[in-house]
Amino acid sequence: MNSLLQALARCATFRESISNSKDLLSTNLHAIFKSMDQPDISCVDASLMTQLTQDLDSDPSEQDVHEWFICKFAGLPAAHCFKGKQTSTVTCERCNTERPDPQEFVCLELALDGKTVQEMLCNHQKSEKLQSMNRYQCDFCEGETDASKQLSIQVDEQSILVILLKRWSSGKKTKRSSGIKAKKSLQQIDPFEKEIEVDGKKFEAVAVCCHVTKDFSDHYKTFVKTKSGIVCCDDENISFPVTYGWKKGSYMCFYVPLNTST
């Protein structure tokens, strides 16, 4: 959980929302973030971490960082800043009728089908043909027709964009799963290298949670972008600065609107 807290602490909009919330979990998160406000990036206080784990009534060692974020934090009232909308629009090629299907998300999952995050975003939104065995059942035409399907992403000006790079082709993604590593992609991706553009808005990465192997078990580190360079946060250890380590295992990326990172 330390890796996720380090990433969330870099999201100014979320921190501001947390400070204005009165529920117990938000209050304890605010205390943790304040304890980390040192001249340099600091580790999470162990006693505060223990209290937070008790409040969540869950063992973080049994959770994937993505699952932990979705199950425990994304439902908070203060987490509205993570929400975006993804709309899948199917267009019938016979009658040109469009059927949009908007879905809310707090974490956008991308396939590893590009060399950069921006390329993956573009591929994610490419038009898809529905033909042959995958034809579209059009209500207006009252039958199967050829169609096209187009994905589009909508985010607010101050949204925090959380992107999950799908490094596992199949199987359950938990820290204790023995079958994960054989299916994990080792493709190198650098979210810090360039800003990305989504829905006409530019974003920059402020933190990346990475999946690594430590003592023959699954483990997470968080790499944080600071004014002095990239910092590695690994439980009780903080490394200033580092020049490698995040590309091969980049997994969960936190983006904020350009020029608003702290």
Beta strands, then each sheet from edge to edge (+ up, - down):
strand 1: 84-92
strand 2: 98-105
strand 3: 108-111
strand 4: 128-130
strand 5: 136-138
strand 6: 143-145
strand 7: 147-154
strand 8: 161-166
strand 9: 196-198
strand 10: 201-214
strand 11: 217-226
strand 12: 229-234
strand 13: 237-242
strand 14: 250-257
sheet 1: 2+ 1- 7+ 4-
sheet 2: 3+ 8+ 14- 10+ 9-
sheet 3: 3+ 8+ 14- 10+ 11- 12+ 13-
sheet 4: 5+ 6-
end
